[in-house]
Amino acid sequence: MTFPDPNSSTPAPHDHDDRHVFPGSDGADDAAGPGESDHVQQQMRDIAEVPAVEVITTAAVHLMSAAAVKCGLADGPDAAELTDLDEARKLITALAGFVTAAAPEIGSQHAGPLRDGLRSLQLAFREASAIPDKPGQGPGEKFTGPVN
């Protein structure tokens, strides 16, 4: 798993451009000015062609990657410096709710690997915690049940 360079200048939380780039999008400014409506229409057609299961799994993988970094699982010598279990708890809980809600819609062939990744993160969180949560009280366990 590859993670962003922690030495790069990253914006503070919520101090970033809220534009999102989807597959098929070139990331150009979404605010249509004069003569840009064709470009915006093309971007909407491009995202319309992306299957929902792909959007859902991509979002889940982003949550997993962020949670892994916050659990101290990043590659490199500075992984410990990137650990933030409070942030990891939030990300894992969001992922658990997301995967639980999405599973019936995306089918077991897509939900299975997401559940496996979620469980691995829950276990990594438990291992990284100085004082482990009680069974059923860990991040996301209100959605998944206790993880052992």
VENSULUR-V353343 format. One record per residue. SS is DSSP state (helix for helix, strand for strand, loop for the rest). PSI is psi in radians with two decimals (999 if undefined). Layout:
SS|PSI + SS|PSI
//
This chain:
loop|2.32 + loop|2.41 + loop|2.78 + loop|2.70 + loop|2.00 + loop|-0.29 + loop|-0.14 + loop|2.73 + loop|1.98 + loop|2.53 + loop|2.72 + loop|2.76 + loop|2.35 + loop|0.17 + loop|1.03 + loop|2.91 + loop|2.25 + loop|0.16 + loop|2.53 + loop|2.44 + loop|2.23 + loop|2.84 + loop|2.34 + loop|-0.11 + loop|2.50 + loop|0.04 + loop|0.11 + loop|2.81 + loop|2.20 + loop|-0.24 + loop|1.86 + loop|2.14 + loop|-3.03 + loop|2.25 + loop|0.01 + loop|-0.05 + helix|-0.58 + helix|-0.70 + helix|-0.78 + helix|-0.72 + helix|-0.69 + helix|-0.71 + helix|-0.73 + helix|-0.69 + helix|-0.69 + helix|-0.83 + helix|-0.51 + helix|-0.42 + loop|-0.18 + loop|2.15 + loop|2.53 + helix|-0.70 + helix|-0.59 + helix|-0.72 + helix|-0.76 + helix|-0.84 + helix|-0.61 + helix|-0.76 + helix|-0.73 + helix|-0.72 + helix|-0.64 + helix|-0.77 + helix|-0.74 + helix|-0.79 + helix|-0.78 + helix|-0.75 + helix|-0.68 + helix|-0.76 + helix|-0.80 + helix|-0.39 + loop|-0.03 + loop|0.33 + loop|0.18 + loop|2.68 + loop|2.59 + loop|2.87 + loop|-0.30 + loop|0.29 + helix|-0.68 + helix|-0.61 + helix|-0.43 + helix|-0.13 + loop|2.29 + loop|1.63 + helix|-0.48 + helix|-0.79 + helix|-0.69 + helix|-0.73 + helix|-0.79 + helix|-0.79 + helix|-0.74 + helix|-0.70 + helix|-0.76 + helix|-0.74 + helix|-0.76 + helix|-0.78 + helix|-0.72 + helix|-0.86 + helix|-0.72 + helix|-0.76 + helix|-0.63 + helix|-0.45 + helix|-0.83 + helix|-0.44 + helix|-0.54 + helix|-0.16 + loop|2.78 + helix|-0.50 + helix|-0.45 + helix|-0.66 + helix|-0.59 + helix|-0.95 + helix|-0.58 + helix|-0.72 + helix|-0.70 + helix|-0.77 + helix|-0.72 + helix|-0.81 + helix|-0.72 + helix|-0.69 + helix|-0.71 + helix|-0.72 + helix|-0.69 + helix|-0.69 + helix|-0.83 + helix|-0.74 + helix|-0.62 + helix|-0.32 + loop|2.31 + loop|-0.65 + loop|1.70 + loop|2.56 + loop|2.72 + loop|2.65 + loop|2.31 + loop|-0.14 + loop|-0.02 + loop|3.02 + loop|2.21 + loop|-0.11 + helix|-0.28 + helix|-0.32 + helix|-0.56 + helix|-0.27 + loop|2.99 + loop|2.47 + loop|2.23 + loop|999
//
